Amino acid sequence: MVTTEDLKEKIIAGLNLEDIEANEISDSDPLFGEDGLGLDSVDAIELTLVVEKEYGVKITNIADAESIFATAESLCNYINEQKNT
């Protein structure tokens, strides 16, 4: 089972985020936008590739991407659901 801490470490490494530690990201902080981690559309593509490479999980329905990538917790839940199917 993937944990949010593991996922946050992979996000930081995969997106080459500097000056931030996994423990500084709340599980419920938005990943995108000014109120959260501040990721943008280019980061979304890179994050999709990180999820596929690190966890073997593909985001097949783009319409669901906004809710899947909303927070570290929602992304972690999606990964775990997909790995268990």
SELUM-433235 format. One line per field, with one value per atom (N, C-alpha, C, O, CB): residue in one letter; x, y, z; atom name. Coordinates in Angstrom, 3 decimals, m for minus. Each point is the difference from the previous one (the first is absolute). Glycine has a CB too. Layout:
% SELUM-433235
r: A,...
x: X,...
y: Y,...
z: Z,...
a: CA,...
//
This chain:
% SELUM-433235
r: M,M,M,M,M,V,V,V,V,V,T,T,T,T,T,T,T,T,T,T,E,E,E,E,E,D,D,D,D,D,L,L,L,L,L,K,K,K,K,K,E,E,E,E,E,K,K,K,K,K,I,I,I,I,I,I,I,I,I,I,A,A,A,A,A,G,G,G,G,G,L,L,L,L,L,N,N,N,N,N,L,L,L,L,L,E,E,E,E,E,D,D,D,D,D,I,I,I,I,I,E,E,E,E,E,A,A,A,A,A,N,N,N,N,N,E,E,E,E,E,I,I,I,I,I,S,S,S,S,S,D,D,D,D,D,S,S,S,S,S,D,D,D,D,D,P,P,P,P,P,L,L,L,L,L,F,F,F,F,F,G,G,G,G,G,E,E,E,E,E,D,D,D,D,D,G,G,G,G,G,L,L,L,L,L,G,G,G,G,G,L,L,L,L,L,D,D,D,D,D,S,S,S,S,S,V,V,V,V,V,D,D,D,D,D,A,A,A,A,A,I,I,I,I,I,E,E,E,E,E,L,L,L,L,L,T,T,T,T,T,L,L,L,L,L,V,V,V,V,V,V,V,V,V,V,E,E,E,E,E,K,K,K,K,K,E,E,E,E,E,Y,Y,Y,Y,Y,G,G,G,G,G,V,V,V,V,V,K,K,K,K,K,I,I,I,I,I,T,T,T,T,T,N,N,N,N,N,I,I,I,I,I,A,A,A,A,A,D,D,D,D,D,A,A,A,A,A,E,E,E,E,E,S,S,S,S,S,I,I,I,I,I,F,F,F,F,F,A,A,A,A,A,T,T,T,T,T,A,A,A,A,A,E,E,E,E,E,S,S,S,S,S,L,L,L,L,L,C,C,C,C,C,N,N,N,N,N,Y,Y,Y,Y,Y,I,I,I,I,I,N,N,N,N,N,E,E,E,E,E,Q,Q,Q,Q,Q,K,K,K,K,K,N,N,N,N,N,T,T,T,T,T
x: 0.842,m0.842,0.887,0.949,m2.794,1.520,0.729,m0.475,m1.198,1.473,0.672,m0.353,0.136,0.697,0.062,m1.422,0.111,1.430,0.472,m2.888,3.106,1.387,0.884,0.813,m1.150,0.180,0.754,m0.343,0.888,m0.832,m1.328,m0.439,0.569,0.480,m2.573,2.052,0.528,1.493,0.483,m2.246,2.502,1.432,0.203,0.891,m0.440,m1.285,0.102,m0.362,0.624,m1.181,m0.444,m0.381,1.157,0.356,m2.777,3.001,1.111,1.176,0.566,m1.290,1.091,1.124,m0.329,0.808,m0.100,m1.895,m0.380,m0.173,0.242,m1.325,0.661,m0.209,1.158,m0.046,m2.416,3.499,1.174,m0.368,0.510,0.622,m2.016,m0.402,1.105,0.471,m2.949,2.872,1.057,m0.596,m1.093,2.757,m0.948,m0.378,m1.311,m0.694,1.916,m1.580,m1.206,0.250,0.629,m2.116,0.988,0.106,m1.385,m1.005,3.016,m2.071,m1.286,m0.850,m1.222,2.296,m0.439,m0.780,m0.579,m0.804,2.246,m1.043,m0.552,m1.270,m0.675,2.991,m2.624,m1.188,m1.063,0.193,1.190,m2.502,m1.112,m0.680,m0.052,m0.289,m0.178,m0.700,m1.178,m0.383,1.081,m1.274,m1.200,0.285,m0.931,m0.359,2.563,0.344,m0.247,0.304,1.419,m2.272,m0.144,1.380,0.943,m3.092,2.259,1.258,0.176,1.124,m1.233,m0.999,0.038,m0.596,m0.843,0.686,0.602,m0.534,0.845,0.925,m3.189,1.931,0.783,m0.157,0.885,m1.114,m0.880,m0.249,0.725,0.038,m2.228,2.754,0.630,1.448,0.771,m2.961,2.546,1.375,0.391,1.185,m1.384,m0.784,0.264,0.394,0.638,0.019,m1.027,0.321,m0.825,m1.069,1.658,m0.080,m0.715,m0.256,0.235,0.818,m1.534,m0.395,1.183,m0.165,m1.687,3.023,1.182,0.339,0.362,0.514,m0.997,0.233,m0.993,0.337,0.565,m2.122,m1.023,0.442,m0.188,m1.611,2.381,0.492,1.146,0.040,m0.721,1.599,1.133,m0.459,0.526,0.939,m2.448,m0.521,m0.680,0.115,m0.422,m0.391,m0.619,1.068,m0.189,m1.685,2.981,1.095,0.652,0.383,0.015,m0.268,0.554,m0.883,0.501,0.518,m2.326,m0.940,0.087,m0.001,m1.534,1.611,0.108,1.315,0.013,m1.455,2.546,1.316,0.187,0.447,0.454,m1.236,0.280,m0.995,0.364,0.634,m2.261,m1.037,m0.693,m0.815,0.486,0.640,m0.622,m1.480,m0.743,2.431,m2.124,m1.410,m0.173,0.697,m1.049,m0.585,m0.288,m1.271,m0.947,2.092,m1.152,m1.197,m0.701,0.406,0.633,m2.079,m0.637,m1.142,m0.283,0.917,m1.291,m1.113,0.411,0.012,m1.676,1.997,0.470,m1.049,0.346,1.079,m2.684,m1.072,0.081,m0.440,m1.013,2.008,0.131,1.306,0.209,m1.615,2.279,1.333,m0.051,0.802,0.036,m1.760,m0.063,m0.257,0.631,m1.468,m0.076,m0.284,1.102,0.297,m2.755,3.063,1.086,1.205,0.598,m1.398,1.155,1.175,m0.303,0.827,0.095,m2.066,m0.379,0.966,0.463,m2.847,2.688,0.872,0.896,m0.222,m1.506,2.724,0.847,m0.842,0.216,1.795,m2.964,m0.864,m0.873,m0.132,0.130,m0.597,m0.867,0.810,m0.468,m1.098,2.763,0.852,0.456,0.018,0.744,m0.402,0.409,m1.145,0.209,1.394,m2.803,m1.170,m0.225,m0.277,m0.756,1.151,m0.181,1.039,m0.337,m0.598,2.199,1.057,m0.288,0.094,1.562,m2.004,m0.281,m1.210,0.006,0.981,m2.029,m1.175,0.367,m0.435,m1.033,2.271,0.377,0.932,m0.079,m0.194,1.138,0.926,m0.720,0.495,1.333,m2.999,m0.753,m1.069,m0.762,1.191,m0.494,m0.996,0.620,m0.696,m0.609
y: m1.186,1.186,1.248,0.107,m1.357,2.170,1.255,0.939,0.117,m0.412,0.957,0.987,1.401,0.202,m1.759,2.509,1.383,0.512,0.788,m0.384,m0.837,0.436,m0.484,0.762,m0.797,m1.227,m0.540,0.764,0.375,m2.644,2.493,0.717,1.408,0.439,m1.794,2.070,1.365,0.019,0.909,m0.285,m1.616,m0.099,m0.198,0.605,m1.572,0.114,m0.250,1.254,0.286,m2.713,3.172,1.246,0.991,0.592,m0.964,0.547,0.949,m0.401,0.844,m0.370,m1.744,m0.483,0.043,0.457,m1.925,0.991,m0.091,1.339,0.129,m2.234,3.109,1.335,0.940,1.187,m1.526,m0.203,0.797,1.250,1.088,m1.943,0.690,1.132,0.262,m0.913,0.376,1.785,0.375,0.750,0.559,m0.452,m0.100,0.767,m0.443,0.813,1.078,m3.157,m0.514,m1.445,m0.780,2.321,m1.867,m1.349,m0.631,0.709,m0.062,m1.964,m0.707,0.360,0.109,m1.975,2.053,0.312,1.412,0.343,m1.933,2.405,1.347,0.023,1.025,m0.123,m2.030,m0.101,m0.758,m1.161,1.209,0.609,m0.669,m0.940,0.275,1.703,m3.091,m0.952,0.643,m0.432,m1.402,2.866,0.631,1.319,0.658,m1.739,1.481,1.211,m0.226,m1.073,1.705,0.368,m0.133,m0.131,0.690,0.660,m2.221,m0.141,1.114,0.399,m2.871,2.970,1.025,1.304,0.000,m1.777,2.884,1.304,0.681,m0.590,m0.230,2.061,0.831,m0.387,0.284,1.536,m2.463,m0.325,m1.249,m0.276,1.356,m1.823,m1.257,m0.065,0.935,m2.024,m0.025,m0.238,0.882,0.246,m2.598,2.821,0.924,m0.640,0.642,0.919,m2.821,m0.656,0.588,0.564,m2.660,1.959,0.519,m1.123,m1.171,3.439,m1.907,m1.003,m0.836,m1.186,2.701,m0.926,m0.770,m1.011,m1.141,3.093,m1.524,m0.913,m1.154,m1.116,3.018,m1.639,m1.055,m1.122,m1.178,2.878,m1.333,m1.009,m0.788,m1.228,2.682,m0.743,m0.660,m0.886,m1.096,3.019,m1.447,m0.777,m1.276,m1.049,3.168,m2.034,m1.178,m1.034,m1.195,2.619,m0.967,m0.906,m0.599,m1.170,2.508,m0.549,m0.513,m1.116,m1.042,3.296,m2.036,m1.005,m1.282,m1.099,2.930,m1.692,m1.179,m0.735,m1.226,2.359,m0.398,m0.620,m0.622,m1.142,2.790,m0.913,m0.452,m1.043,m0.887,3.110,m2.109,m0.864,m0.888,m0.844,2.570,m1.550,m0.817,0.264,m0.873,m0.819,2.900,0.367,1.074,1.015,m1.594,0.341,0.971,0.763,m0.549,m0.908,2.722,0.824,m0.129,0.634,1.026,m2.474,m0.294,0.949,0.237,m2.598,2.902,0.899,1.417,0.373,m2.217,2.625,1.363,0.861,0.935,m1.171,m0.073,0.770,m0.097,0.909,m1.306,m0.692,m0.185,0.560,m0.009,m2.019,2.509,0.434,1.095,m0.009,m0.594,1.536,1.105,m0.512,0.461,1.050,m2.451,m0.527,m0.949,m0.054,0.280,m0.968,m0.926,0.787,m0.360,m1.313,2.742,0.798,1.154,0.899,m1.513,0.611,1.111,0.153,1.105,m1.463,m0.731,0.017,m1.231,m0.928,2.217,m1.297,m1.193,m1.179,m1.132,2.565,m1.168,m1.059,m0.599,m1.221,2.356,m0.284,m0.519,m0.783,m1.017,2.951,m1.472,m0.711,m1.333,m1.015,3.208,m2.192,m1.231,m1.018,m1.185,2.511,m0.856,m0.888,m0.606,m1.193,2.562,m0.550,m0.489,m1.076,m1.053,3.302,m1.971,m0.971,m1.321,m1.063,2.931,m1.806,m1.227,m0.744,m1.230,2.300,m0.347,m0.641,m0.719,m1.127,2.883,m1.099,m0.588,m1.193,m0.959,3.196,m2.193,m1.100,m1.220,m1.122,2.779,m1.443,m1.102,m0.568,m0.878,1.903,m0.531,m0.518,m0.943,m0.531,2.605
z: 0.000,0.000,0.000,0.776,0.450,m2.095,m0.114,1.106,0.258,m2.773,3.160,1.020,m0.585,m0.995,2.844,m1.232,m0.476,0.167,m0.821,1.412,0.453,0.197,m1.147,m0.523,3.019,m2.888,m1.124,m1.275,m0.765,1.862,m1.316,m1.197,m0.036,m1.046,1.021,1.137,0.034,m0.298,m0.675,2.336,m1.166,m0.312,m1.502,m0.595,2.886,m2.903,m1.445,m0.799,m1.022,1.409,0.074,m0.678,0.041,m1.019,1.632,0.560,0.154,m0.891,m0.694,3.063,m2.352,m0.814,m1.486,m0.807,2.699,m2.250,m1.408,m0.684,m1.200,1.761,0.207,m0.576,0.312,m0.321,0.529,0.419,0.364,0.790,m0.267,m1.771,3.004,0.833,1.023,0.677,m0.989,0.405,0.923,1.180,m0.093,m1.793,2.978,1.188,0.617,0.609,m1.569,0.820,0.646,0.426,m0.716,m0.664,2.540,0.543,0.021,0.040,1.364,m1.432,m0.011,1.205,m0.111,m1.130,2.393,1.205,m0.007,0.868,0.363,m2.195,m0.140,m0.859,m0.099,0.354,m0.865,m0.848,0.776,0.360,m2.501,2.396,0.677,m0.989,m1.199,2.762,m1.048,m0.864,m0.713,m1.088,2.611,m0.912,m0.561,m0.713,m0.463,2.271,m1.906,m0.745,m1.486,m0.520,2.257,m2.425,m1.453,m0.657,0.388,m0.319,m1.044,m0.723,m1.023,m0.304,0.638,m0.863,m1.043,0.510,0.897,m2.661,1.185,0.371,1.059,0.559,m1.127,0.830,0.908,1.465,0.808,m2.448,1.998,1.401,0.471,1.199,m1.447,m0.657,0.383,m0.413,0.217,m0.401,m0.411,m0.416,m1.188,m0.229,1.062,m1.579,m1.093,m1.312,m0.834,2.546,m1.910,m1.256,m1.137,0.229,1.014,m2.490,m1.163,m1.003,0.297,0.043,m1.521,m0.991,m0.493,m0.284,m0.402,0.582,m0.399,1.094,m0.287,m1.082,2.621,1.116,m0.017,0.396,0.949,m1.800,m0.055,m0.932,0.303,0.161,m1.586,m0.947,0.629,m0.081,m1.874,2.575,0.638,1.154,0.193,m0.846,1.419,1.124,m0.491,0.635,0.679,m2.431,m0.601,m0.349,0.226,m1.135,0.366,m0.356,1.244,m0.005,m2.077,3.144,1.263,0.548,0.424,0.073,m0.506,0.514,m0.826,0.555,0.255,m2.126,m0.858,0.225,0.105,m1.796,1.765,0.154,1.379,0.113,m1.740,2.659,1.363,0.512,0.772,m0.354,m0.856,0.564,m1.025,0.371,1.342,m3.000,m1.024,m0.171,m0.450,0.931,m0.121,m0.071,m1.065,0.002,2.444,m3.349,m1.053,0.322,0.564,m2.250,1.322,0.120,m1.353,m0.974,2.700,m1.786,m1.282,m0.329,m1.174,1.500,0.682,m0.256,0.359,1.173,m0.738,m1.438,0.202,0.703,0.721,m2.758,1.832,0.646,1.525,0.705,m2.712,2.510,1.448,0.551,1.213,m1.424,m0.653,0.427,1.060,0.934,m3.188,2.122,0.970,1.411,0.951,m2.758,1.949,1.340,0.465,1.193,m1.643,m0.460,0.363,0.507,1.014,m2.737,1.023,0.341,0.949,0.150,m2.351,2.833,0.880,1.172,0.280,m0.926,1.324,1.173,m0.012,m0.779,2.099,m0.469,0.132,0.465,m0.433,0.959,0.350,0.514,m1.099,m0.088,2.310,m3.062,m1.065,m1.031,m0.511,0.854,m0.648,m0.948,0.588,m0.696,m0.277,2.230,0.681,0.013,m0.263,1.694,m1.124,0.007,m1.378,m0.118,1.948,m2.874,m1.378,m0.334,m0.541,m0.136,1.006,m0.281,0.699,m0.614,0.355,1.531,0.756,m0.545,m0.046,2.058,m2.428,m0.591,m1.294,m0.236,1.263,m1.862,m1.280,0.170,m0.769,m0.276,2.020,0.236,0.564,m0.113,0.499,0.222,0.596,m0.924,0.404,1.794,m3.444,m0.938,m0.992,m0.866,1.128
a: N,CA,C,O,CB,N,CA,C,O,CB,N,CA,C,O,CB,N,CA,C,O,CB,N,CA,C,O,CB,N,CA,C,O,CB,N,CA,C,O,CB,N,CA,C,O,CB,N,CA,C,O,CB,N,CA,C,O,CB,N,CA,C,O,CB,N,CA,C,O,CB,N,CA,C,O,CB,N,CA,C,O,CB,N,CA,C,O,CB,N,CA,C,O,CB,N,CA,C,O,CB,N,CA,C,O,CB,N,CA,C,O,CB,N,CA,C,O,CB,N,CA,C,O,CB,N,CA,C,O,CB,N,CA,C,O,CB,N,CA,C,O,CB,N,CA,C,O,CB,N,CA,C,O,CB,N,CA,C,O,CB,N,CA,C,O,CB,N,CA,C,O,CB,N,CA,C,O,CB,N,CA,C,O,CB,N,CA,C,O,CB,N,CA,C,O,CB,N,CA,C,O,CB,N,CA,C,O,CB,N,CA,C,O,CB,N,CA,C,O,CB,N,CA,C,O,CB,N,CA,C,O,CB,N,CA,C,O,CB,N,CA,C,O,CB,N,CA,C,O,CB,N,CA,C,O,CB,N,CA,C,O,CB,N,CA,C,O,CB,N,CA,C,O,CB,N,CA,C,O,CB,N,CA,C,O,CB,N,CA,C,O,CB,N,CA,C,O,CB,N,CA,C,O,CB,N,CA,C,O,CB,N,CA,C,O,CB,N,CA,C,O,CB,N,CA,C,O,CB,N,CA,C,O,CB,N,CA,C,O,CB,N,CA,C,O,CB,N,CA,C,O,CB,N,CA,C,O,CB,N,CA,C,O,CB,N,CA,C,O,CB,N,CA,C,O,CB,N,CA,C,O,CB,N,CA,C,O,CB,N,CA,C,O,CB,N,CA,C,O,CB,N,CA,C,O,CB,N,CA,C,O,CB,N,CA,C,O,CB,N,CA,C,O,CB,N,CA,C,O,CB,N,CA,C,O,CB,N,CA,C,O,CB,N,CA,C,O,CB,N,CA,C,O,CB,N,CA,C,O,CB,N,CA,C,O,CB,N,CA,C,O,CB,N,CA,C,O,CB,N,CA,C,O,CB,N,CA,C,O,CB,N,CA,C,O,CB,N,CA,C,O,CB,N,CA,C,O,CB
//
